[in-house]
Amino acid sequence: MPDLLTTLQTTLSQLGLRGVVDILVVAGIIYWLLVMFKGTTAVTLLRALAMVYLAGFLVSSAFQLTIVGWLLRNSLPAMFVVIPILFQPELRRVLEQVGRGFHGWRGGPLSAAALHTITTVADASSILSKRRVGALIVIEGETGLQEYVERSVKLDADLSAELLVGLFLTGFPFHDGATMIRRGRIVACRCVLPLSDNVHESVGMGTRHRAALGISERTDCVAIAVSEERGTVSIVHNGQVVALLPSENADQIRDHLIGFLTPPRRNGRGKSDQAPHSNEESAHG
């Protein structure tokens, strides 16, 4: 232990401005990764690995365990290979978010076609909610969802509220899974979507809502999940969930959808004029 403290003091005394910047950059990257991984199983596993390594390092230094110290020092480089393999899903999600940017497809005002899609989906969601019919509708953004379309029942149908409602009626062969909307057309149904592994956001959620959250974490789409038990309409985008009450009508659902898809305007002081969405209610069902 004295040798360790001496080495640490020597290193700090030789640390210059470039070294400080280097440390700050690395610390910033680590902090950013922890924020991105927050709420996933990766954080728990990383914490466990760090505690085991730190405990082993302290024990080997205190009791002069040469072999244990040698194993710990030589196993550290291998962690840079093991960690990406263990946390491949989480790293993929982070890289996908970086690739599509922070704003996703919210890059300009909504077109007439987009408003038509939103209105139609809002009308269908309101009907499904009042009838207590479970549903999962996905509106594709800039990130393509073709990999999920390929594993589903492909369609090429004009978008209408009547068709959306009919697809999810109990007993209809296509009511299971998600229905995919691309550029104002229904392109697929019975889509199997990845479930969210965010343990904090998905607490108490059913499979349908976890799928909506999961696909929104991986792409810039907007997912709408209707609970057959409670009749709630949950709109999910970029890992954010807004649970709407069954009493809300199509116009209110439409306003929430527009709020997700319209870029926030900023005033002269650089603050957004658009209020952030409430995430106090959780989506169940």
C-alpha positions in Angstrom: 0.0 0.0 0.0 2.8 2.6 0.7 4.3 1.8 -2.7 0.9 2.5 -4.3 0.6 5.8 -2.5 4.1 6.8 -3.5 3.5 6.0 -7.1 0.2 8.0 -7.0 1.9 11.0 -5.5 4.7 10.8 -8.1 2.2 10.6 -11.0 0.2 13.5 -9.7 3.3 15.7 -9.3 4.3 15.1 -12.9 0.8 15.8 -14.2 0.7 18.7 -16.6 -2.1 20.6 -18.4 -2.2 18.0 -21.2 -2.6 15.3 -18.6 -5.4 17.1 -16.9 -7.3 17.6 -20.2 -6.7 13.9 -21.0 -8.2 12.9 -17.7 -11.2 15.2 -18.1 -11.9 13.8 -21.6 -11.8 10.2 -20.4 -14.0 11.1 -17.3 -16.5 12.8 -19.6 -16.7 9.8 -21.9 -17.2 7.5 -18.9 -19.9 9.8 -17.5 -21.7 9.9 -20.8 -21.7 6.2 -21.1 -23.1 5.8 -17.6 -25.9 8.2 -18.4 -26.7 6.3 -21.6 -26.6 3.0 -19.8 -28.7 4.3 -16.8 -31.5 2.0 -15.9 -30.2 -1.0 -17.8 -28.7 -4.3 -16.6 -25.3 -3.1 -17.9 -24.9 -0.6 -15.0 -25.3 -3.4 -12.4 -22.9 -5.7 -14.2 -20.3 -2.9 -14.6 -20.6 -2.0 -11.0 -20.1 -5.6 -9.9 -17.0 -5.9 -12.2 -15.5 -2.7 -10.8 -16.1 -3.7 -7.2 -14.5 -7.2 -7.7 -11.5 -5.7 -9.5 -11.0 -2.9 -6.9 -11.4 -5.4 -4.0 -8.9 -7.8 -5.6 -6.4 -4.9 -6.2 -6.6 -3.6 -2.6 -6.2 -7.1 -1.2 -3.2 -7.9 -3.4 -1.5 -4.6 -2.5 -2.2 -4.9 1.2 -1.0 -8.5 1.5 1.7 -8.4 -1.3 -0.1 -11.2 -3.3 2.2 -11.2 -6.3 0.3 -13.7 -8.4 -3.1 -12.1 -7.8 -1.7 -8.7 -8.6 -0.2 -10.1 -11.8 -3.5 -11.6 -12.8 -5.4 -8.4 -12.2 -2.9 -6.3 -14.1 -2.9 -8.6 -17.1 -6.6 -9.2 -17.2 -7.4 -5.5 -17.4 -6.6 -5.2 -21.2 -8.8 -8.3 -21.8 -11.7 -6.4 -20.3 -11.7 -4.1 -23.4 -12.6 -7.2 -25.4 -14.9 -8.8 -23.0 -17.0 -5.7 -22.1 -18.2 -5.0 -25.7 -19.2 -8.7 -26.0 -21.1 -8.7 -22.7 -22.8 -5.4 -23.3 -23.4 -5.6 -27.1 -27.2 -4.7 -26.9 -26.5 -1.6 -24.8 -23.6 -0.5 -26.9 -25.6 -1.0 -30.1 -28.4 1.2 -28.7 -25.9 3.9 -27.7 -24.3 3.9 -31.2 -27.7 4.0 -32.9 -28.7 7.1 -30.9 -25.4 8.7 -31.8 -25.8 7.8 -35.4 -29.3 9.4 -35.8 -28.4 12.4 -33.7 -30.2 13.9 -30.7 -33.3 15.1 -32.6 -34.0 12.1 -34.8 -36.6 12.9 -37.4 -37.7 16.1 -35.7 -35.8 18.2 -38.1 -38.5 20.5 -39.5 -42.2 21.4 -39.6 -44.7 18.6 -40.1 -45.9 18.1 -43.7 -49.6 17.7 -44.7 -49.0 13.9 -45.1 -47.5 13.6 -41.6 -50.5 15.5 -40.1 -52.8 13.2 -42.0 -51.0 10.2 -40.5 -51.1 11.6 -37.0 -54.8 12.4 -37.3 -55.7 9.0 -38.6 -53.6 7.2 -35.9 -55.2 9.4 -33.2 -58.7 8.6 -34.4 -58.0 4.9 -34.5 -56.3 5.0 -31.1 -59.3 6.8 -29.6 -61.7 4.2 -30.9 -59.5 1.3 -29.8 -59.2 2.8 -26.4 -62.9 3.2 -25.9 -63.5 -0.4 -27.0 -60.7 -1.7 -24.8 -59.0 -3.3 -27.7 -55.2 -3.8 -27.3 -53.1 -2.4 -30.1 -49.5 -1.4 -31.0 -48.9 1.0 -33.8 -45.5 2.2 -35.0 -44.9 5.3 -37.1 -41.5 4.9 -38.8 -39.1 7.9 -38.7 -35.8 8.4 -40.5 -34.3 5.2 -39.1 -35.5 2.3 -41.3 -37.5 -0.5 -39.7 -37.2 -2.9 -42.6 -35.6 -5.6 -40.5 -38.8 -5.9 -38.5 -41.0 -5.6 -41.6 -39.2 -8.6 -43.2 -40.2 -10.8 -40.3 -43.9 -9.8 -40.4 -46.9 -10.0 -42.6 -46.2 -7.4 -45.4 -49.0 -5.1 -46.5 -49.2 -2.1 -48.8 -52.5 -0.4 -47.8 -53.8 3.1 -47.7 -53.9 4.4 -44.1 -57.3 4.7 -42.6 -58.7 4.6 -39.1 -61.2 1.9 -40.0 -58.4 -0.4 -41.3 -56.2 0.2 -38.3 -59.1 -0.6 -35.9 -60.0 -3.7 -37.9 -56.5 -5.1 -37.8 -56.5 -5.2 -34.0 -60.0 -6.6 -33.4 -59.9 -9.8 -31.4 -60.3 -12.9 -33.6 -58.7 -11.1 -36.6 -55.6 -13.1 -37.7 -53.4 -10.0 -37.7 -54.3 -8.6 -34.2 -51.1 -9.9 -32.5 -47.9 -7.9 -32.8 -47.4 -4.3 -34.1 -48.7 -2.6 -37.2 -46.1 -0.5 -39.1 -46.8 2.8 -40.8 -44.3 4.2 -43.3 -44.8 7.4 -45.3 -48.6 7.4 -44.8 -49.1 3.7 -45.7 -49.6 0.5 -43.7 -46.6 -1.6 -44.7 -46.7 -4.5 -42.2 -48.6 -6.1 -39.4 -47.9 -8.8 -36.8 -44.4 -7.2 -36.4 -42.4 -8.7 -33.5 -40.5 -5.9 -31.8 -37.6 -6.0 -29.2 -38.6 -5.5 -25.6 -37.0 -2.8 -23.5 -34.4 -3.8 -21.0 -34.7 -0.5 -19.1 -35.6 -1.8 -15.7 -36.7 1.6 -14.4 -39.0 2.7 -17.2 -40.6 -0.7 -17.8 -41.6 -1.6 -14.2 -45.2 -2.7 -14.2 -45.5 -2.7 -18.0 -47.0 -5.4 -20.1 -45.4 -6.9 -23.1 -47.1 -4.5 -25.6 -45.8 -1.5 -23.8 -42.3 -2.9 -23.2 -42.2 -3.5 -27.0 -43.2 0.1 -27.7 -40.6 1.3 -25.3 -38.0 -1.0 -26.8 -38.4 0.0 -30.4 -38.4 3.7 -29.4 -35.1 3.2 -27.6 -33.5 1.7 -30.7 -35.0 4.0 -33.4 -36.5 7.4 -33.9 -40.0 6.0 -34.5 -43.1 6.9 -32.5 -45.0 3.9 -31.0 -48.6 4.0 -29.8 -49.7 1.3 -27.4 -53.4 0.8 -26.4 -54.0 -1.2 -23.2 -56.9 -3.6 -23.5 -57.2 -3.8 -19.7 -57.3 -0.1 -18.8 -58.0 1.5 -22.2 -55.0 3.8 -21.8 -53.2 5.2 -24.9 -49.5 5.4 -24.4 -47.4 7.3 -26.8 -43.7 6.4 -26.8 -40.8 8.3 -28.4 -37.1 8.1 -27.7 -37.6 6.2 -24.5 -40.2 8.7 -23.2 -43.7 7.6 -22.3 -46.9 9.6 -21.8 -49.8 7.6 -20.5 -53.1 9.1 -21.6 -56.4 8.4 -19.8 -59.2 6.5 -21.7 -61.4 9.7 -21.5 -59.1 11.7 -23.7 -60.5 12.1 -27.2 -58.8 11.9 -30.6 -57.9 15.6 -30.6 -56.0 15.3 -27.4 -54.2 12.2 -28.6 -53.4 14.1 -31.8 -51.9 17.1 -29.9 -49.7 14.7 -27.9 -48.4 13.1 -31.1 -47.7 16.5 -32.7 -45.9 17.5 -29.6 -43.5 14.5 -30.0 -43.0 15.0 -33.7 -42.7 18.8 -33.9 -39.3 20.3 -33.2 -39.4 22.8 -30.2 -39.2 26.5 -31.1 -36.7 28.6 -29.2 -37.1 32.2 -28.2 -34.4 34.8 -28.2 -33.0 33.7 -24.9 -32.3 30.2 -26.2 -35.0 28.5 -24.2 -37.6 26.2 -25.7 -41.2 27.6 -26.0 -42.5 24.1 -26.0 -43.1 22.6 -22.5 -41.6 19.2 -21.9 -43.9 16.2 -21.8 -45.0 14.9 -18.5 -43.7 11.4 -17.7 -45.2 11.1 -14.3 -47.7 8.5 -15.2 -46.4 5.1 -16.2 -47.9 3.0 -19.0 -49.3 -0.2 -17.9 -51.1 -3.0 -19.7 
